[in-house]
């Protein structure tokens, strides 16, 4: 395996973890991998490095940092045969948590030795691709109010403090969604989450039915017009009790168009990227990613070949036993 580690020297508490990053590289080198470490030097540098790795036919690019670093990397890997992997060094590390990776880079590197590349979907807004989700409204306002220094020194606490600040004056916004050019949804909305994956913020599954290879994006629409309604929605979401809240709606679509008055901020994979109106669409099987043999909670629809062979073997065994019992009778 030929691997490039793209790492963000300023992500989270990464200075304290640089020694662990070196240990992770040694795990792979001991197994015969060729490993190159490439630090990012500016926003967007991860995209350029990943694109270069794909052009030079690296087997894998390892995004070592937070979900912002991963987003940079995937935008350089789209449509190539070079696979994405990650070592968790950032603030939240949603993708690593989604896949069940240990938060210690060396332990994660050991686990990744046994993973295989598989094709997964991405979302896209304009020319920007995303792996996890896009948020419109409340969470984008939160993300837009936090700078790199706050992320570095306060981590997840920075998001909580910003959320409390915004919640005190929260109001719903008139929004219209058009799903696949046909279905229209209107109302006063606090937040829209368009998910390619399930885990949101590393703590709760808002788009809890999403699969990363089904050719669809999952859309959770949270309506409301006040702090009280926002708190109620939050409680029911954390308890996975969506059906009890008439102001939470869940959809699936290939293409979502969103218009709001006044315009709402939009974030992708935790970073602010603009305002509505916005069109979001799924790009099926646009990325190769290193994935474990089994994924939790139906995150992937198709099973790897090994699982398929095992399943067929079990079916053959059951058929043989059924025939044997009939003969015995």
C-alpha positions as MATLAB code, in Angstrom:
seq = 'XXXXXXXXXXXXXXXXXXXXXXXXXXXXXXXXXXXXXXXXXXXXXXXXXXXXXXXXXXXXXXXXXXXXXXXXXXXXXXXXXXXXXXXXXXXXXXXXXXXXXXXXXXXXXXXXXXXXXXXXXXXXXXXXXXXXXXXXXXXXXXXXXXXXXXXXXXXXXXXXXXXXXXXXXXXXXXXXXXXXXXXXXXXXXXXXXXXXXXXXXXXXXXXXXXXXXXXXXXXXXXXXXXXXXXXXXXXXXXXXXXXXXXXXXXXXXXXXXXXXXXXXXXXXXXXXXXXXXXXXXXXXXXXXXXXXXXXXXXXXXXXXXXXXXXXXXXXXXXXXXXXXXXXXX';
ca = [
       0.000    0.000    0.000;
       1.158    3.484   -0.837;
      -0.346    6.068    1.517;
      -0.212    9.831    1.898;
      -1.086   11.258    5.327;
      -2.552   14.737    4.960;
      -2.584   16.374    8.377;
      -3.667   19.719    9.720;
      -1.022   21.022   12.162;
      -3.599   23.309   13.818;
      -6.617   20.959   14.160;
      -7.916   20.523   17.704;
      -5.100   19.599   20.094;
      -2.966   18.131   17.313;
       0.330   19.496   18.640;
       0.075   17.079   21.557;
      -0.722   14.231   19.155;
       2.069   14.628   16.585;
       4.065   11.873   18.290;
       1.020    9.576   17.991;
       0.745   10.461   14.304;
       4.324    9.308   13.822;
       3.510    6.073   15.677;
       0.517    5.530   13.386;
       2.756    5.870   10.340;
       5.159    3.342   11.846;
       2.296    0.844   12.302;
       1.767    0.899    8.543;
       5.456    0.954    7.615;
       6.012   -2.147    9.733;
       3.416   -3.864    7.533;
       5.236   -2.819    4.361;
       3.296    0.316    3.504;
       5.027    3.289    1.908;
       3.864    6.304    3.952;
       4.407    9.990    3.170;
       3.439   12.723    5.665;
       2.217   15.982    4.107;
       1.094   18.912    6.323;
      -1.492   21.390    5.094;
      -0.284   24.986    4.981;
      -3.505   26.888    4.210;
      -7.285   26.358    3.847;
      -7.943   24.148    0.835;
      -4.405   22.735    0.760;
      -5.771   19.289    1.647;
      -7.736   19.257   -1.619;
      -4.625   19.996   -3.684;
      -2.566   17.358   -1.867;
      -5.297   14.707   -2.261;
      -5.683   15.498   -5.959;
      -1.940   15.163   -6.438;
      -1.997   11.822   -4.586;
      -4.762   10.550   -6.872;
      -2.881   11.664   -9.980;
       0.224    9.852   -8.701;
      -1.828    6.681   -8.052;
      -1.511    6.480   -4.281;
      -3.674    3.683   -2.891;
      -4.999    5.764    0.006;
      -4.998    9.304    1.366;
      -5.311    9.477    5.138;
      -6.984   12.648    6.413;
      -5.408   13.203    9.832;
      -7.356   15.952   11.512;
     -10.987   16.874   11.994;
     -13.964   16.626    9.685;
     -12.890   19.839    7.930;
      -9.632   18.165    6.914;
     -11.605   15.154    5.653;
     -13.857   17.448    3.608;
     -10.808   19.060    1.987;
      -9.401   15.638    1.129;
     -12.565   14.174   -0.403;
     -12.824   17.148   -2.737;
      -9.480   16.115   -4.186;
     -10.347   12.409   -4.410;
     -13.783   12.520   -6.095;
     -13.980   10.145   -9.057;
     -10.533    8.621   -8.477;
      -9.462    5.136   -7.407;
      -7.532    6.488   -4.419;
      -9.362    5.683   -1.188;
     -10.067    7.897    1.808;
      -9.031    6.914    5.333;
      -8.862    8.971    8.516;
      -6.871    9.306   11.705;
      -8.850   11.267   14.336;
      -6.952   14.386   15.407;
      -9.671   17.047   15.276;
     -12.334   18.524   17.535;
     -15.237   16.105   17.023;
     -14.171   13.462   14.436;
     -17.689   12.484   13.321;
     -16.585   10.212   10.441;
     -14.207    8.270   12.696;
     -16.980    7.810   15.280;
     -19.433    6.787   12.562;
     -17.110    3.962   11.530;
     -16.194    2.914   15.071;
     -12.526    3.924   14.867;
     -10.598    4.375   18.131;
      -9.779    7.994   18.962;
      -6.084    7.101   19.437;
      -4.292    7.414   16.067;
      -1.994    4.397   16.541;
      -4.924    2.154   17.526;
      -6.912    3.479   14.567;
      -3.979    2.742   12.235;
      -3.875   -0.866   13.440;
      -7.596   -1.281   12.793;
      -7.357    0.288    9.332;
      -4.914   -2.450    8.258;
      -7.892   -4.807    8.001;
     -10.273   -2.480    6.153;
     -10.982   -2.535    2.415;
     -11.896    0.191   -0.118;
     -15.552    0.422   -1.135;
     -17.504    2.972   -3.163;
     -19.742    5.381   -1.250;
     -21.996    8.342   -2.068;
     -21.266   12.011   -1.520;
     -23.464   15.087   -1.383;
     -22.744   18.140   -3.504;
     -23.579   21.839   -3.362;
     -22.377   23.578   -6.507;
     -18.800   22.380   -6.954;
     -18.315   21.501   -3.262;
     -18.712   17.886   -2.135;
     -19.533   16.735    1.378;
     -19.228   13.390    3.134;
     -21.343   13.829    6.265;
     -24.105   16.392    5.969;
     -25.223   19.896    5.096;
     -27.036   22.076    7.616;
     -29.278   25.029    6.832;
     -30.341   27.455    9.549;
     -29.500   27.135   13.229;
     -26.419   24.912   13.060;
     -24.903   26.944   10.218;
     -25.315   30.088   12.331;
     -23.484   28.310   15.134;
     -20.671   27.098   12.861;
     -20.286   30.537   11.297;
     -19.743   32.165   14.671;
     -16.786   30.011   15.744;
     -13.227   30.646   14.605;
     -10.251   28.293   14.432;
      -8.782   29.557   17.711;
     -12.012   28.836   19.601;
     -12.167   25.338   18.095;
      -8.564   24.695   19.035;
      -8.756   25.740   22.675;
     -12.384   25.022   23.601;
     -13.290   22.114   21.318;
     -16.954   21.071   21.487;
     -17.578   23.585   24.296;
     -17.198   26.412   21.767;
     -20.200   25.057   19.837;
     -22.284   24.727   23.009;
     -21.591   28.310   24.112;
     -22.398   29.653   20.649;
     -25.640   27.624   20.558;
     -26.776   29.110   23.881;
     -26.038   32.605   22.603;
     -28.117   32.098   19.435;
     -30.959   30.234   21.185;
     -31.883   33.280   23.265;
     -33.066   35.122   20.151;
     -34.008   32.209   17.899;
     -36.885   32.596   15.437;
     -38.149   30.343   12.675;
     -37.690   31.404    9.054;
     -40.120   30.946    6.164;
     -38.628   28.222    3.979;
     -39.667   26.262    0.906;
     -38.109   22.916   -0.016;
     -38.554   21.203   -3.367;
     -37.620   17.514   -3.369;
     -36.692   15.905   -6.709;
     -38.497   18.712   -8.541;
     -41.933   17.632   -7.321;
     -42.638   17.478   -3.615;
     -42.906   20.885   -1.919;
     -42.630   21.566    1.811;
     -43.288   24.997    3.310;
     -43.237   26.405    6.815;
     -41.360   28.285    9.510;
     -38.198   26.279    9.984;
     -35.410   26.315   12.565;
     -33.073   23.781   10.980;
     -32.745   21.493    7.967;
     -30.198   18.673    8.034;
     -29.397   16.937    4.737;
     -27.461   13.826    5.678;
     -25.357   11.397    3.693;
     -24.432    9.685    6.969;
     -26.266    9.183   10.269;
     -24.242   10.669   13.118;
     -24.642   14.393   13.741;
     -22.072   16.303   15.778;
     -20.671   13.036   17.066;
     -23.498   12.613   19.584;
     -26.925   12.056   17.979;
     -28.348   10.499   14.815;
     -30.622   13.108   13.245;
     -30.686   11.444    9.804;
     -30.826    8.051   11.487;
     -31.932    6.078    8.409;
     -29.216    7.316    6.062;
     -27.049    4.897    4.075;
     -23.814    5.877    2.387;
     -24.439    3.865   -0.786;
     -28.202    4.063   -1.484;
     -28.068    6.938   -4.008;
     -30.218    9.146   -1.754;
     -29.818   11.940    0.772;
     -31.879   11.925    3.973;
     -33.586   15.199    4.887;
     -34.697   16.077    8.423;
     -36.804   19.258    8.597;
     -37.220   20.791   12.051;
     -40.001   23.387   12.128;
     -40.722   25.910   14.847;
     -40.653   29.566   15.782;
     -39.215   29.889   19.289;
     -36.699   28.742   21.881;
     -39.362   26.582   23.544;
     -40.038   24.610   20.355;
     -36.289   24.259   19.717;
     -35.767   22.765   23.184;
     -38.644   20.303   22.682;
     -37.250   19.199   19.331;
     -33.801   18.743   20.877;
     -35.121   16.480   23.632;
     -37.088   14.312   21.195;
     -34.181   14.079   18.740;
     -31.760   12.946   21.450;
     -34.309   10.346   22.513;
     -34.871    9.240   18.874;
     -38.588    9.962   19.368;
     -39.209   11.711   16.049;
     -42.714   10.316   15.644;
     -43.900   12.184   18.767;
     -43.094   15.594   17.287;
     -45.419   16.791   14.486;
     -42.946   19.571   13.659;
     -40.137   17.160   12.712;
     -40.477   15.732    9.190;
     -38.236   13.178    7.490;
     -37.748   12.697    3.741;
     -35.394   11.103    1.203;
     -34.452   12.631   -2.134;
     -31.797   12.788   -4.820;
     -32.027   16.559   -5.229;
     -33.160   19.208   -2.753;
     -33.729   22.868   -3.553;
     -34.103   25.262   -0.596;
     -35.266   28.880   -0.608;
     -35.629   31.007    2.549;
     -36.797   34.559    3.323;
     -34.640   36.025    4.752;
     -31.738   33.935    3.440;
     -30.308   31.319    5.822;
     -26.642   30.328    6.247;
     -25.477   26.941    4.931;
     -22.698   24.725    6.316;
     -21.183   21.514    4.967;
     -19.310   19.068    7.202;
     -19.130   21.748    9.900;
     -17.783   24.666    7.833;
     -19.814   27.649    6.637;
     -20.060   27.906    2.851;
     -22.725   30.453    1.925;
     -26.448   31.183    2.094;
     -29.704   30.041    0.541;
     -31.035   29.629   -2.087;
     -29.158   26.371   -2.456;
     -29.461   23.135   -4.417;
     -28.105   19.958   -2.846;
     -27.776   16.688   -4.751;
     -26.397   13.209   -4.217;
     -23.445   11.905   -6.222;
     -23.739    8.088   -6.118;
     -20.534    6.061   -5.589;
     -18.372    9.163   -6.101;
     -15.700    8.219   -3.539;
     -13.627    5.181   -2.577;
     -13.234    4.854    1.207;
     -11.566    2.344    3.508;
     -14.396    0.696    5.442;
     -14.646   -2.077    8.047;
     -16.030   -5.516    7.091;
     -19.238   -4.702    8.963;
     -20.864   -1.330    9.497;
     -23.289   -0.478   12.316;
     -26.996    0.295   12.000;
     -27.398   -0.382    8.281;
     -25.117    2.488    7.347;
     -24.382    0.667    4.087;
     -26.921   -1.193    1.931;
     -24.604   -3.516    0.005;
     -22.544   -6.142    1.812;
     -18.884   -6.848    1.029;
     -18.056   -9.938   -0.981;
     -16.862  -11.839    2.095;
     -20.182  -11.281    3.817;
     -22.044  -12.321    0.673;
     -20.072  -15.551    0.438;
     -20.709  -16.264    4.116;
     -24.400  -15.603    3.653;
     -24.544  -17.992    0.694;
     -22.708  -20.660    2.666;
     -25.223  -20.363    5.482;
     -28.120  -20.629    3.030;
     -26.552  -23.746    1.464;
     -26.093  -25.290    4.900;
     -29.702  -24.576    5.857;
     -30.943  -26.050    2.576;
     -28.831  -29.192    3.136;
     -30.159  -29.590    6.683;
     -33.721  -29.133    5.442;
     -33.212  -31.859    2.809;
     -31.545  -34.154    5.350;
     -34.514  -33.796    7.720;
     -36.959  -34.625    4.914;
     -34.971  -37.751    4.027;
     -34.954  -38.763    7.689;
     -38.715  -38.647    7.740;
];
